[in-house]
Amino acid sequence: MKATLPGAPRIGRTIVFVLLGLILGGFVGQILAVGSAHLGEISGAGRENVVYLLLSKFGAVDAGFGLPPSTEFVLDLFIVKIKLGLAFKFNIGCIPGLILSLYLEKWSR
């Protein structure tokens, strides 16, 4: 008899939905930030306008793996160079993506 935790499949499903929501929300937030930067250049407000800063920099968390954060660890063996790195970059666009993914996960059961 296989011993499983109660609710284990639901936890895994929720984690998948949360990760997908954060990824898609961050992607949409970055697209909107780049678009607002281009619109700022066209209108004369400059690339670093208020909307761009709100979408890309406000509440941005950058935590990484490596010696300084968000850099890779390089192992140079003269024949083979191995780069290891992991970075988490959240922006304000992740919040609506997270909320939408949790809402969809709730109603997709």
C-alpha angles and dihedrals in degrees: 000000000000116000114217133171117251109255095012096133090050092053092052091047091050092050091052092050092048093050092047091048093051092047096047093042092051090047093051091045091053092048090051091047093053091046091051090049090055092046089050091055091049094048094044097247091115133243094280095058126154096264092049092049091047094051100040108026108024109098092354113160118197114186120162147172118245137064097303113024118276095016128110128248109239122204107190113193094169091243099044126029115200120195120193123183145146126189133180114204116180124180135178090272090069092070097066089041091054093048092047093048093050090048091050091046091053094053098038096071 
